[in-house]
Amino acid sequence: MNSCMKKNSQYLLIDTAVLPDVFLKVIEVKKILGKGNAKTVNEAVQIVGISRSAYYKYKDYVYPFYDATTRQVVTLFFVLEDFSGILSKIINRIAAANANILTINQNIPINDLADVTISIETHGMTKSVRELMDEISEIDGVKRHEILAR
């Protein structure tokens, strides 16, 4: 589980006027990297004037308000039996819920079971993540399922 996704996490809306500059600079580094104005994190932090360690310390905890309100990424984990078409059925259920698949990682099956991690963007979904997971759990061959991170 991502360290920023602890069960007891609390989110606050805070005026940037009272925040230490490092938080705003972390957001600026993300913008620079996102726009391609720097090729590496090292280059971006030098432009902004913070250390790499400061960036890495806070990068998973600091987001602009508009990002937090318009985009939620959820990581789903499955243990699947190794037979043809099972991953396709899961992907179809995710697509039917209007979730946007961002990444799919599948390990080589061991003892006829494969671990699969799928990250989805939930903005615009027609059902809750819990409902989606309940539907996926009913697919033949899904042995285990859980929400890893939000």
C-alpha positions as CSV (number, residue, x, y, z in Angstrom):
1,M,0.0,0.0,0.0
2,N,1.2,3.5,-0.9
3,S,2.4,5.2,2.3
4,C,0.2,8.2,1.6
5,M,-2.9,6.0,1.5
6,K,-3.1,5.2,5.2
7,K,-6.5,4.2,6.5
8,N,-6.5,7.2,8.9
9,S,-5.6,9.8,6.4
10,Q,-7.3,13.2,6.7
11,Y,-7.5,15.8,4.0
12,L,-7.7,19.5,4.6
13,L,-8.3,22.6,2.5
14,I,-5.7,25.1,3.5
15,D,-4.9,28.6,2.2
16,T,-1.5,28.6,0.6
17,A,-0.6,31.8,2.4
18,V,0.0,29.8,5.6
19,L,1.9,26.9,4.1
20,P,5.7,26.5,4.0
21,D,7.1,27.3,0.5
22,V,8.3,23.7,0.1
23,F,4.7,22.5,-0.6
24,L,4.1,25.0,-3.3
25,K,7.5,24.2,-4.8
26,V,6.7,20.5,-4.9
27,I,3.5,21.4,-6.9
28,E,5.6,23.5,-9.2
29,V,8.1,20.7,-9.8
30,K,5.1,18.4,-10.7
31,K,3.9,21.1,-13.2
32,I,7.3,21.4,-14.8
33,L,7.7,17.7,-15.2
34,G,4.1,17.3,-16.4
35,K,4.6,20.0,-19.1
36,G,8.0,18.5,-20.1
37,N,9.9,21.6,-19.3
38,A,12.5,19.5,-17.5
39,K,13.7,16.1,-18.4
40,T,14.5,14.9,-14.9
41,V,13.4,15.4,-11.4
42,N,16.9,16.7,-10.6
43,E,16.6,19.4,-13.3
44,A,13.1,20.4,-12.2
45,V,14.0,20.8,-8.5
46,Q,17.0,22.9,-9.4
47,I,14.7,25.2,-11.4
48,V,12.3,25.6,-8.5
49,G,15.0,25.7,-5.8
50,I,14.3,22.7,-3.5
51,S,16.2,19.5,-2.8
52,R,15.4,16.2,-4.4
53,S,14.8,14.7,-1.0
54,A,12.2,17.4,-0.2
55,Y,10.4,16.7,-3.4
56,Y,10.3,12.9,-2.8
57,K,9.3,13.4,0.8
58,Y,6.1,15.4,-0.1
59,K,5.3,14.5,-3.8
60,D,2.7,11.8,-2.8
61,Y,1.0,14.1,-0.3
62,V,0.7,17.5,-2.0
63,Y,-1.7,18.1,-4.9
64,P,-3.4,21.2,-6.3
65,F,-7.0,21.5,-5.3
66,Y,-8.3,21.1,-8.8
67,D,-6.4,17.8,-9.2
68,A,-7.8,16.4,-6.0
69,T,-11.4,17.3,-6.9
70,T,-11.4,16.2,-10.6
71,R,-9.3,13.0,-10.6
72,Q,-9.2,10.1,-8.3
73,V,-7.0,7.1,-9.0
74,V,-7.8,3.8,-7.4
75,T,-5.6,0.7,-7.6
76,L,-7.3,-2.7,-7.7
77,F,-5.6,-6.0,-7.0
78,F,-6.7,-9.4,-8.2
79,V,-5.6,-13.0,-7.9
80,L,-6.8,-14.8,-11.1
81,E,-6.8,-18.3,-12.3
82,D,-4.7,-18.8,-15.4
83,F,-7.1,-19.3,-18.2
84,S,-7.8,-17.4,-21.5
85,G,-10.2,-14.5,-21.4
86,I,-10.4,-13.8,-17.7
87,L,-8.5,-10.5,-17.8
88,S,-10.6,-9.4,-20.8
89,K,-13.8,-9.9,-18.8
90,I,-12.4,-7.8,-16.0
91,I,-11.4,-5.0,-18.4
92,N,-14.9,-5.1,-20.0
93,R,-16.5,-4.7,-16.6
94,I,-14.3,-1.7,-15.9
95,A,-15.0,-0.2,-19.3
96,A,-18.8,-0.7,-18.8
97,A,-18.6,1.3,-15.5
98,N,-17.0,4.2,-17.5
99,A,-13.7,4.0,-15.5
100,N,-10.5,4.9,-17.3
101,I,-7.8,2.3,-17.1
102,L,-4.4,3.9,-16.5
103,T,-2.2,0.8,-15.9
104,I,-2.4,-2.9,-16.0
105,N,0.4,-5.0,-14.4
106,Q,0.2,-8.8,-14.6
107,N,2.7,-11.2,-13.1
108,I,3.6,-14.6,-14.6
109,P,1.2,-17.3,-13.3
110,I,2.6,-19.4,-10.5
111,N,0.7,-22.6,-9.6
112,D,-2.0,-21.5,-12.1
113,L,-2.6,-18.2,-10.3
114,A,-1.6,-14.7,-11.5
115,D,-1.5,-11.5,-9.6
116,V,-3.0,-8.5,-11.5
117,T,-2.9,-4.9,-10.5
118,I,-5.1,-2.4,-12.4
119,S,-5.1,1.4,-11.7
120,I,-8.2,3.2,-12.8
121,E,-9.4,6.8,-12.9
122,T,-12.9,7.0,-11.3
123,H,-14.1,10.4,-12.5
124,G,-17.2,9.8,-14.6
125,M,-17.9,6.2,-13.3
126,T,-21.5,5.1,-13.5
127,K,-21.2,3.0,-10.3
128,S,-19.2,3.0,-7.2
129,V,-15.8,1.2,-7.0
130,R,-17.3,-1.2,-4.4
131,E,-20.1,-2.1,-6.8
132,L,-17.6,-2.6,-9.6
133,M,-15.5,-4.9,-7.4
134,D,-18.5,-6.9,-6.4
135,E,-19.3,-7.4,-10.1
136,I,-15.8,-8.4,-10.9
137,S,-15.7,-10.9,-7.9
138,E,-18.5,-12.8,-9.6
139,I,-16.4,-13.5,-12.7
140,D,-15.4,-17.2,-12.8
141,G,-11.7,-17.5,-11.9
142,V,-11.4,-14.4,-9.7
143,K,-10.0,-15.9,-6.6
144,R,-9.2,-12.8,-4.6
145,H,-9.9,-9.0,-5.1
146,E,-9.2,-5.9,-3.1
147,I,-8.8,-2.2,-3.3
148,L,-5.1,-1.5,-2.7
149,A,-5.1,2.3,-2.8
150,R,-7.2,5.4,-3.4
